[in-house]
C-alpha cells in the first residue's frame, strides 16, 4: 500500500441474504460486487450513482460498520475488514462517519455538550471535565456554532445546525478520515452550500481525508478531487472531478450528466440517454450490468463483464473508445460587476489570495 493511500478496497464483495431454503429459494442481494479503489491522503473522494447502486453499503464497508462477504479493506496499510475489540476501538478514533439525517443520528435526550463530548470520554478518558468542556466549546466554534449551544438539545436547532453538531461530534476524536453518507441531502439548498464549504474548510485546516457518498452531482462537482461512479454494485468509471465531468467515458456517466439541468432549466441533452430502471441487485444481468439500459450495447456486452481500463481516468466499458463524447457545457453567461466582485472574493478566500478593488471591479492576486 502506497504511503499516500490512506484507505483501500480490494475486490470487496457484500451479499445480503442466505439464499432461503429449498422450498423458498431467495437469491442473495449483491449490494457490492468486486469493488477495488484507493483513496489518497488529504483528498475529497466522491462515490456517486443512482439510489440502490450500493454506494451506502460500500461506505459502511469502508468504515467497518459491515463485514465484507469477500475481499479486504485496508486503512493506513492495516487490514480492517474483520477488526474487533481494541483494534476496532482505535479504528473508530481515526475514522468517523457523518450520517444523512442530522436529527435521527443525534440522541434527543442528550445535550449538545454531551453529544460532542461523548467521543472524548471514550477516546480520551484521562481528560478532566474542565478540559473536556473547553474542547467541546472549541469544536462548536470550529463548526460555526457558539459555546453556549452546548447546553441545548438537538430539537432546538435547525437542520443545518444539527448537521454541524454531527460534524463537531465526528471531529471530537481527532480523526484522519471522515466518511459522509449523503451529508447534505436532507438540508435546504442554501444550507447545503454552508455545510459543503464548512467541510472543505475543515479538510484544508485539519488535513482530513473526506469520502462523500452522494447522488447530487452538482454538490460533487463543487467539492471533490476525484469521483467514482457506481452502478449496480460495481465501479464503472473513476477519475478526477474534471475528467469525469468534462470527458465522461462510460455511457452511464454520460446519462447521469445529461440529466443535470442547464442554466436554461432544461437538461443538457433533450433526448434521454438511458431508458428503464436499474435491474434488481438480487438478479443482476450477465456481462456488463449496464447493457440492459445502454444505448450502445453490442453482443459482447451481454456475455463478458468489462474491467476498468486506463491509468488515472479509468472506465469499465468494452467500447468506450468508440462512443462519442457528449457536447461540453456552454460558457456561463456574463455576470454583473457586482456578481464578479463576489466571485472574486470567494476565489480569494478559497485560494489564499487577496482582493484588489479597482473601478468597482474586484480582481484577485496571489499573496
Order of alpha helices (4+ residues) and beta strands (2+ residues): beta-beta-beta-alpha-beta-beta-alpha-beta-alpha-alpha-alpha-beta-alpha-beta-alpha-beta-beta-alpha-alpha-alpha-beta-alpha-beta-beta
